[in-house]
Amino acid sequence: MKKSIAFLLAALFAFPALAQTYPTKPIRMILAFPPGGPTDINARIFALKLGESMNQQIIVDNKPGAGGNIAAAEAAKAPADGYTIFYNTSAITIAPSLYSKLNYDSLKDFAPVGLTATVPLVLVVNPALPVKTVQEFVAYTKANPTKVNYASSGSGTITHLAGALFATQIGLAMQHIPYKGSAPALVDVAGGQTQMMIDTINTILPYAKDNRLRPLAIAIQRRSAALPDVPTLEEAAKLPGFEMSAWQGIVVPAATPKDVVARLNAEINKAVQNADLRQRLATQGAEPLGGTSEAYAAYIRSELGRWSKVVKDSGAKAD
């Protein structure tokens, strides 16, 4: 009995020491979108900075599809040892309102680590369309209801919901064309296979600069320094309070040791103060966040309620 107690005490006292040595091997960062998309760009920036600070490689593992649910389910079932982290988006707070069956629970299966960044959304159109303002786009779409559809990075993603909510509030009947990520969706909008998309500013900027896409409005309530001449949707379409931005963060499997969560949170907050990281995000119109794990947990809970209302108001469905 004494030997058993001694062994148990030794194990208990050894745990903090083990946590302090974390990480001792490369970390896998699961990502729900394909390479080249807006989330992928930011995830790789954070993976690089976190890896440099923690002296371990962080390997981005792209798992696109099903509105982010494939990646989320895999991350939820991963070993809770800190060597699998999930670079998540608002998808984990949108999915519960869109899908009747999920292989994960957004609240129970994850331990929030911290917010990383937020990226405003921008309404863009194919430049061949004879429109230069949101009002002209609305008029053209109403006059040509079978000629205009909107693309998204996948059913149930924020780009899908933003397009659906915009169409509903303006009174447009547009067909939704889902893709497996923003990169292929924007290629088709630029090529004229689809006509409109509301996507993150960091992804549309290269297209806008090359005049391959025409930005008509930004979907937040303030103009962006990255596109200073582009009005807000509130200004351009008389949509008061219309705000859509793609926030991102890191969560881990729920049973991950608290010391490991605390270490990862500290590293995120260190990274968002890094001048190089901030500059890289700024060039894409993204803003660094950070904060406590507790604040992130509260934010996830509030976003679950917010997106439930958005899904209901927009009438969006997972195709």
N, C-alpha and C positions, 0 to 999 in steps of 0.2 A: 504493500500500500504506500509506504513512504517513498519507494522508488518511483511509483506512478505519479505521486504528487510532485516529486522533484522534477520528473520529466515534463509534466504539464507546466510547471512554473518556468522551466527553462525555455520551453516553446513560446510561452507568452512573452517573456522578456526578449526573446530572439526576434519576434515579429517586427518591432519597430526598427531594429537594426537592418532587417531584410528590406523593409520599405525604404529605408534611407539609401540603400544601394541601388534602388530602381532608377533607371533601367539597366539591365545587364546584357541585353540583346536587342536587335532591331525591333521596332514597333510597326505593326500593320495599321494603316489608316484606311478604313473602308469609306468609300465615297459612292453616292448613289447616281452619279452622272458620268458620261463618257469623257475621255480626254478632250481638251480644247474648249469646253463649255465654261460658263462663268464661275460655277462652284469649283470646278477642277483647277482653274487658275489660282483662286485664292487658297484652296486647300494645299496646293503645292508650295505656295509662298510660306504658309504657316508650317508645313511639314519641314521645309528647309530650315527655317529659323528655330523651330523647336528642336530639331535634330542636332543642329549646331550647339545649342545651349545645353542639351542633355547628353551630348557626346555619343549619340546613337543614331543610326539611320532610321528615318521614318519612311516607310514604303507605302505609297499611295496605291490602293487596290480598287480600281473602278468596277462597280457593280451596277450598271444602269438598268432601267426598266421598271414597269409597274408603278410609276409615280414615286419612285424611291423606296417602295415597300420591300423589294428583294434585298436591297442592301440593309435596310433597317432590321428585317427579320434575321438576317445572318449575323449582324452586329449584336442583336439581343441574345442570341444563342451562343455567342463566342465565350471562351473561357474568361472568367472575371479576374484576370491577373494583371491588367494594365498593358498587356502587349497587343491588344486589339482595341483601337479607339475608332469612334464613328464621327466623321466630319459631317454633321447633319445640317439640314436646312429646315425651313418652316414646313417642309413636307410631313414631318412627324406630328405636326399639330393640325395639318389639313386632312390627312388620310382618314382619321377616325370619323369625320363627317361625310366622307365620300364613299367609303367602302364598308359594306356590311360585315365582311369577314377580313380580319387581319391576323397575321401570324406573330404579332407582337402587341404589347400594350405600351403606349407612349409614356405613361406615368410609372407603371410598375416595373418595366423591364430595363429602364435606363437610369443611370446616375448622372445628372447634369454636371458637367465640369466647368464650362464657361462659354460665354458668347465671344465670337472672334471678330466678325465684321458684318456690315450691312451694306446693301447695294441697291440704289434706287432703280425703278423700272422706267422704261421709256417706250412710248408708242411710236413704232416706225412703220413705213409703208414702202412698197416697191416704187422707185422713183419714176417709173413709166406711167403710174397713175396720174391723171390730170388734177392733182390736188396738192396744195401747199399748206393747208391749215386743217385742224380737226373739223371745223365746221364744213369745209369743202369736202372732206372725206365722208362725213356723215351724209351730206347731200348726195354725193356720188353713189354711195352704197345704197341709199334708199331708192335712187333712180335705177340702179343696176343690181338688184338683190341676188341675182344668180351668178354675178361676176366677181364677188368679193367673199373671201373666206379668211380665217385667221389661223396662224400656226401657233404651236406651243412646244415646249420641250418635253411634253408627255402628258397624258391624261392625269388629272389630279395635281399637277404641279402648280406653283404660284403663277407661272406664265399662262397656264390654262385658265385659272380662276380670274386673273386680272382681265384677260380678254373677254371672258364670259360676263363678268360683272360690268365692264364697260359697255358691252353690247346691250345688256339688259337695261342699264340705266339710261342709255341714249335711245333705246328702242330700235336696235338694228337686228336683222335676222341674218346672221353670218354662220357658215358652217365651220366647225372646229376641225382642224387637221393636226393630230398629235404626231410628234416625232420622238425619236429616242435621243433626246438631248437638244440643246440650243444650237450647237454647231450645224447639224444637218438642216434644222428648221430655218435658220437664217440664210443658208445657202439657197434654199428654195424660195424664200421671200425675195432675196436679191435677184434670183433668176426668173421670177414672175410666176412660178408654179403656185405659190400662195401670195396673198396681197398685203397682209398686215400681221404684225406681231407686237406684243408688249413683252419686252425682255429686259434683262439687266443692262445697265449703262456700260459696264466694262466690256460686254460682249458686242454691243452694237457700235461702239466708238470706232473701231477700224473700218467698218462698213460705212459709217456716216462720214468719216474723213475722206474716204475714197469715192463718195457720192454713189455708193452701191445701194444705200438705203437712205430714206429721207425721214429724219426724226421730226415728229409733229408736236409732241408734248411729253413732259416728264411727269410720272405718276406719283409725285410727292408734293407737299404743299410749299415748297421753296425751289427756286431755280438752282441748277447745279453749276459750279464753276467749270466743270468739264464741258458743259453745253450751255453757256450763258445766254445764248439767243433763243433757246427753246423754252416756250412757256410751260407752265404747269397745266395739268388737266383741269384744275380748278379754274384757271384763267381762260384756257382755250375752249373748254366745253361746258363751262358753268356747272361744274360738278363739285359743289362745296364739300370739303372733308375727304375727297378721294385721295387715298394714300396707299400705295403698294410699294414695299421695298422687300428685298430678299435678304433676310437675316440668316446668319450662319453661326454655328457653334460646334462644340465637341461634347459628346456624351460617351459613356462607357457602360458595359453591362452592369446591372443594378448591384450585384454583389461584390463589385470591385472594392478592395480595401480603402478605407477613408484616407489613409496616409498617401496612397497612390493618387487618389482624386485630388488631394490638396497639392501634391507636387505638380501634377499636370496643370491645375488651375494657376499656380504660381508662375509656371512657365508661360502660359498664355498671357498673363498680365505683364510679364517681362517682355514678351514678344511684341505686344501692341504698343510698347513704348520705344521700340527699336526704330531709329530714324529711317533706315533702309526699307524696312517693312512698310512703314507708314507712307513713304514715297511711292513704293510699288503699288500700294492700294490706291493712293491718290491719283495716280496716272490713269487708273481705270474708273475713277469716280466712286470708289468704295471708301467706307469709313471704318476705322478700327474701333472695336468696342471694349471687351474685357469685362471685369467685374467678378463678384463672388459666385461660387457655385449655388449658394442659397438664392441669390437674386435671379440666376438663370432658371432655377427650378420654378420660382414664382412666375417668371416671364412665360415659361412653357405652359403653365396652367392658365394664364390669362389669354394666351394665344389660342389655346384649344377652344375657349369660349368665343373669341373673336372670329375665328375661321368657321365655326359652326354657323354663325349668323351670315357670314359672307356666302357660304355654300347655299344656305337656304334662300337668301335674297337673290342670288344670281341664277339659281336653278341649275347650277352645274352638276354634271354627273360624270362618274368615271366611265369612259367609253369601253 
